[in-house]
Amino acid sequence: ADANKTSLALLFVDLDGFKQINESLGHRAGDRILHEMAERLRALAGEHDVVGRLGGDEFLLLLTGRPDEDSAARIAARVLQWLGQPWMLGVREASVTCSVGLAMYPEHGTVGTLISHAEAAMRQSKSTGGASYSFFSASLIQDAREQAELLRDLRVAITNQQLELFY
């Protein structure tokens, strides 16, 4: 992208409620859903796009070919639609939704930060109930830092017995 002065879009895709699928239907069913998810993402990807599994139920879809935010949003909407269709597991039907985070290169960060920025956007989608997509914004990182600092401060306060209960 740098050599050709082009843009990229990275979609971070995570299944909503995948743990419940594994627990209720078993890991074999979960593995079949992951396989089908990969196939559906490959079907959505363009000829030069890249699909990869990051781990667990997390996938990345790298859009090449100078995508802009509008075209990336259209692909994200299609991902939500395609992955939200029922999954047939033998005679059972399972429904799973996903949350998608989008980060644009170079607007939303360097190559080294793009995955974490897309993941932050995906967490934003999950926090609003899932089954949606969100674009990265710098405020997502600031919010995460503030939350981490608050948790650290609370742990220190508990350790040092600096909290009092009033009711």
N, C-alpha and C positions, 0 to 999 in steps of 0.2 A: 504494500500500500504506500509506503514512504517512497520507494523508488519510482512508482508510477503516479505519485501524488493523487491517490484515490482514497475514498473512504471505505470503512467497513462497519458492519453492525454485528454485535454479538448478542445473541439471545440466550439467557440462562433459564432453562426450563426445569421445573421441579413439580413432581406429582403432589397433589393435595390429598392427604389422608392415606398415603401409601402404606403406612404402618398397619392401619386397620385391615387393609387387604391381606397383608401377610399373616396377621393374627387370625382373621376370620376364615380365610380360604386356604391358607398355607403358603409356604415359601415357593413351592412349585408354581402355584398360580401367579404369585408375585413376579417370579422370573419370566413367565410367559407374557405378562403385561409389559415388563421392561423390554422384552424382545420386540413385541408388537409396537411399543412406543418408538423404539429406534427405527423400525420399518416405516412407520407413519412420518417420522421426521425426515427420513431419507426421501420419501415420496414428495415432501414439500420443498426440499432443498433444490436449488438450481444446479446446473451442471458443474459449476466451479465452487459452490458452497461446500462447507465442511460440517459434518455432524459427528459429535463425539460424546461418549458417556464420561462424565466427570467422576462419578461414583454414586453408589446407592441408587436413588431415583432421580439423579441430577444429570441433565444433558446440556450440551452447548450446541448452538447452531450459529456458525459464522457465515454471514452473508457478505459476499464479495460483489464486485461489479458496480461500485459507486452507489450503494443504497443511501437514500436520504431518510429522514425520520418518518415521512409518510409511507414510503414503501416498506420500511422495517415494521411499522405499526400494522400494515396490512398483513404481512407475514405472521406477526404475533397473533393477530386475530384469527388467522387461518389455523395456526398451531392450537389455539384454544378450542376452536371448533372441531378440528380433526381428532385431537386427543381426548376431547370431551364426549366423543361418540362411544356408545356402549362397547364393552369388550366381551367377547364370547369365550367362556372358559368351559369347554365341553358343553353341557346342557345349561350351565349357569351363565347369567349375564351380569357383568359388573360395570358400574359407572364410576369413573374417576375423572376429576378435573385436574387442571394444572395451573400453576402460577408462573408468569414469565417476566423476567427483568431484561431490559434492553440498555445497552451502552453503545454509543457511537464512537468510532475512531476517525479522526483524532480529537473530536470535540469533548469527549467525556474522559479522556485520560490517555496515558501511555499504554503501550502494549503490555507492560508489566502490571498495570492496575486495572485493565479492562475487565478481566474476569471478576475481580472483587467488586467493581462498580456495578456490573450486571447482576451480581449476586445481591448486592444491597438493594437494587431496584426490585429484584424478585421478592426479597423479604418484605418490601413495602407492599407489593401485591398481596402477599400472604396475610399481612397485618390488616388488610381491608376486607378479608373474608375469602381470598383466593379466587380462582377461576377468572383471573384478570391479568393484564400486563401493565407495567409501569416503566417509564424511562428513568434513567439515572439522573440525579441532580446532586449538586454539592451538599445540599442541606441533609441528604441522607447520611453522609459520612459524619457531618457535624452532630446530627442527632445520635448516631451510634457512639461517637466519642463521649458525648454528654451522658448517655446512659451508662457507659462503662465507668466513667468517673463517679457517677452517683452510686453505682453498686460498690465500687472500691471504697468510697467514703462511708457507706453504710456498714460494710464489713469491718472497717477500722473502728467505727463508732460502737459496734456491737462488742468487738474484742476489748475495747477500752472502757466498756460499760458507760458510754456517754449518752445513752438514750433513756428517757423516762416515759412511762405510760400515764396518760391523763385520760379520764373518762368521766 
